[in-house]
């Protein structure tokens, strides 16, 4: 886990993306919460390609870099 009083800096977010890459259920949980109000439904990102793109976008840090995912 991450210490309660530690800042959520790049190291934290890198660990988050690694966890999502290692365990698809962690990524699926994120997608479920991300999509709960979108109307698209949770099941729109079901392929490995989509999962890789989601993680790439999270790691990109900007829209311009994320567009390359």
Order of alpha helices (4+ residues) and beta strands (2+ residues): alpha-alpha-alpha-alpha
